[in-house]
Amino acid sequence: MTIPKTPETWLSGYIPDLPTPFDEKGAVDLTSFQRLCERQIAAGASAILVCETAGEASTLSPAEHESIIGAAVEVARGRCRVIAGAGSNCTHHAIDLTRCAEATGADAVLSVVPYYNKPMQEGIYQHFRTIADSTTLPVIVHDIPSRTVREMANSTLTRLAESEQFVGLLDGSGDLTRPLRLSALLPSRFRCLTGNDAIVLAYLANGGDGCISTISNVTPGLCQRIHSAIRHRRLQAAWDLQKQLMPLEACLSANNPAALKYALGLLGLMDPITRLPIVELDEPAKAAVAIALAGIDEDQPAIVEG
């Protein structure tokens, strides 16, 4: 299956934020990474996100960043879209990352509100406009105030969305009502996705389009079934499936990406090695992940309501 190029057709549902596997010497393990990509495509993901939060992007060298995007593009071969993390609190560095992503074959970039610098809204607007002017790729804006300190005002997002190059928002605000407010301000082509697995059902019920997800790395098939149930308005079925994931969601959100890597290690998909300042889980956290994972039936068929 080839995914259409128009972002509004594929920027929805569960999109995994893929981790970056490392080997025992600390190098990027591209073989394991490609296996993770293929697993998501087989489960029906319309897109995958690489070199972002779960991918420990801040620890990657420019060469590693390029090689990871290239590996994802090579595996995808048009069967899903590749979104490359390309954010920085330095506009020039974000432009370099964006140009690299485009040259390597990514289908879109995800760019975060500048962190630490605490820019004014006009500075945030100019930051994203300058990035967009440097590329032909679609741009997805990442607003996550808990990490950036500054939030993106809805008025700033609305200004950016006047350009068709801005195609979506990764909403890390945790505000369940934000899609409702934005629906009157943004063009219908624009997509809003939460970055919080725990609130995805409520976010979609309020008009959101999907989730940039951590847990779908572990349970891709189950997450795709949850989204299908939501699309077909089988909300009780979606909730019954979602309840299975709640203990694991708590583990992953508490220690991301170390807990994610450990869970994937239990599944035999990668080594749970992280890079400083992230460290591997302690023994109690490992036990909690193992217990939560054991309570999930990934192969359970979708629930059909009467």
Residue pairs with C-beta under 8 A, 6 or more apart in sequence:
1 79
2 78
2 79
3 9
3 10
3 46
3 47
3 78
3 79
3 80
3 81
4 10
5 107
7 108
7 138
7 167
7 168
7 189
7 191
8 167
8 189
8 190
8 191
9 46
10 46
10 47
10 80
10 81
11 46
11 47
11 81
11 108
11 140
11 167
11 168
11 191
11 193
11 209
11 210
12 46
12 191
12 193
12 209
12 210
13 45
13 46
13 209
13 210
13 211
13 224
13 227
14 45
14 200
14 210
14 211
14 213
14 216
14 220
14 223
14 224
14 226
14 227
15 45
15 46
15 47
15 48
15 49
15 83
15 193
15 210
15 211
15 212
15 213
15 216
16 40
16 45
16 48
16 49
16 213
16 214
16 216
16 217
16 220
17 49
17 52
17 53
17 54
17 55
17 212
17 213
17 214
17 217
18 33
18 36
18 37
18 40
18 48
18 49
18 50
18 54
18 55
18 72
18 217
19 36
19 54
19 55
19 56
19 217
19 257
19 260
19 261
19 264
19 270
20 28
20 33
20 50
20 51
20 54
20 55
20 56
20 57
20 60
20 64
20 68
21 28
21 29
21 32
21 33
21 36
21 261
21 270
21 271
21 273
22 28
22 29
22 271
22 273
22 274
22 275
23 29
23 271
23 273
24 271
24 273
26 273
26 275
28 60
28 64
28 67
28 68
29 270
29 271
30 67
30 68
30 71
32 269
32 270
32 271
33 68
33 71
33 72
33 270
34 71
34 72
34 74
34 75
35 269
35 270
36 217
36 264
36 269
36 270
37 48
37 71
37 72
37 75
37 76
38 75
39 220
39 269
40 48
40 80
40 216
40 217
40 220
41 48
41 75
41 76
41 79
41 80
43 220
43 221
43 223
43 224
44 220
44 221
44 224
45 80
45 216
45 220
45 224
46 80
46 81
47 80
47 81
47 82
47 83
47 107
47 108
48 72
48 76
48 80
48 81
48 82
48 83
49 55
49 83
49 84
49 85
49 110
49 212
50 68
50 69
50 72
50 82
50 83
50 84
50 85
51 57
51 60
51 65
51 68
51 69
51 84
51 85
51 86
52 85
52 87
52 110
52 212
53 85
53 256
53 257
54 214
54 217
54 256
54 257
54 260
55 68
55 85
55 257
56 257
56 274
56 275
56 278
57 65
57 85
57 87
59 275
59 276
59 278
60 68
62 96
62 100
65 97
65 100
66 100
66 104
69 82
69 84
69 100
69 101
69 104
69 105
69 106
70 104
70 105
72 82
72 106
73 82
73 104
73 105
73 106
76 82
81 107
81 108
82 105
82 106
82 107
82 108
83 106
83 107
83 108
83 109
83 110
83 140
84 97
84 101
84 104
84 106
84 108
84 109
84 110
85 97
85 109
85 110
86 94
86 97
86 98
86 100
86 101
86 109
86 110
86 111
86 131
87 94
87 97
87 110
87 111
87 112
87 142
88 94
88 97
88 112
88 114
89 114
89 115
89 116
89 117
90 114
91 114
91 127
91 130
91 131
94 111
94 127
94 131
95 130
95 131
95 134
97 109
98 109
98 111
98 131
98 134
98 135
98 137
99 134
99 135
101 109
101 135
101 137
102 109
102 135
102 136
102 137
106 137
107 137
107 138
108 137
108 138
108 139
108 140
108 167
109 131
109 135
109 137
109 138
109 139
109 140
110 140
110 142
110 170
110 212
111 128
111 131
111 139
111 140
111 141
111 142
112 142
112 143
112 144
112 147
112 148
113 124
113 141
113 142
113 143
113 144
113 145
113 148
113 150
113 151
113 152
114 123
114 124
114 127
114 148
114 150
115 147
115 148
115 149
115 150
116 148
116 149
117 123
118 149
118 150
119 127
119 150
121 152
121 153
121 155
121 156
124 150
124 152
124 156
125 156
125 159
125 160
128 139
128 141
128 160
128 166
129 160
129 163
131 139
132 139
132 160
132 163
132 165
132 166
137 165
138 165
138 166
138 167
138 168
139 165
139 166
139 167
140 166
140 167
140 168
140 169
140 170
141 152
141 157
141 160
141 166
141 168
141 169
141 170
142 169
142 170
142 172
142 195
143 151
143 152
143 157
143 169
143 170
143 171
143 172
143 173
144 170
144 172
144 173
144 195
145 151
145 172
145 173
146 172
146 174
147 172
151 173
154 178
154 181
154 182
154 185
157 169
157 182
157 185
157 186
158 185
158 186
160 166
161 185
161 186
161 187
161 190
164 189
166 190
167 189
167 190
167 191
168 190
168 191
168 192
168 193
168 209
169 182
169 190
169 191
169 192
169 193
170 193
170 194
170 195
170 212
171 178
171 179
171 192
171 193
171 194
171 195
171 203
171 208
172 194
172 195
172 196
174 196
174 199
176 199
176 202
176 203
176 206
177 206
178 192
178 206
179 192
179 203
179 206
179 207
179 208
180 206
180 207
182 192
182 207
183 207
186 192
191 209
191 210
192 207
192 208
192 209
193 208
193 209
193 210
193 211
193 212
194 200
194 203
194 208
194 210
194 211
194 212
195 211
195 212
196 203
196 211
196 253
197 211
197 213
197 214
197 215
197 216
197 245
197 249
197 252
197 253
198 246
198 249
198 250
198 253
200 208
200 210
200 211
200 213
200 226
200 242
201 226
201 230
201 235
201 238
201 239
201 242
203 211
204 210
204 211
204 230
205 230
205 235
210 227
213 223
214 252
214 253
214 256
214 257
214 260
215 223
215 245
215 248
215 249
215 252
216 223
216 224
217 260
217 263
217 264
218 248
218 252
218 260
218 263
218 264
218 267
218 293
218 296
219 245
219 248
219 296
219 298
221 298
221 299
222 241
222 244
222 245
222 296
222 297
222 298
222 300
223 245
225 241
225 302
226 238
226 241
226 242
228 302
229 235
229 237
229 238
229 241
229 302
229 303
230 238
234 303
234 304
234 305
236 303
236 305
237 302
237 303
237 304
237 305
240 303
241 300
241 302
241 303
244 295
244 296
244 297
244 300
245 296
247 288
247 291
247 292
247 295
248 263
248 289
248 292
248 293
248 295
248 296
250 292
251 259
251 263
251 285
251 288
251 289
251 292
252 259
252 260
252 263
254 285
255 281
255 285
257 274
257 278
258 272
258 274
258 278
258 279
258 280
258 281
258 285
259 281
259 285
259 289
261 270
261 271
261 272
261 273
261 274
261 280
262 272
262 280
262 281
262 285
262 286
262 289
263 289
263 293
264 270
264 272
265 271
265 272
266 289
266 290
266 293
267 293
272 280
272 281
273 280
274 280
281 289
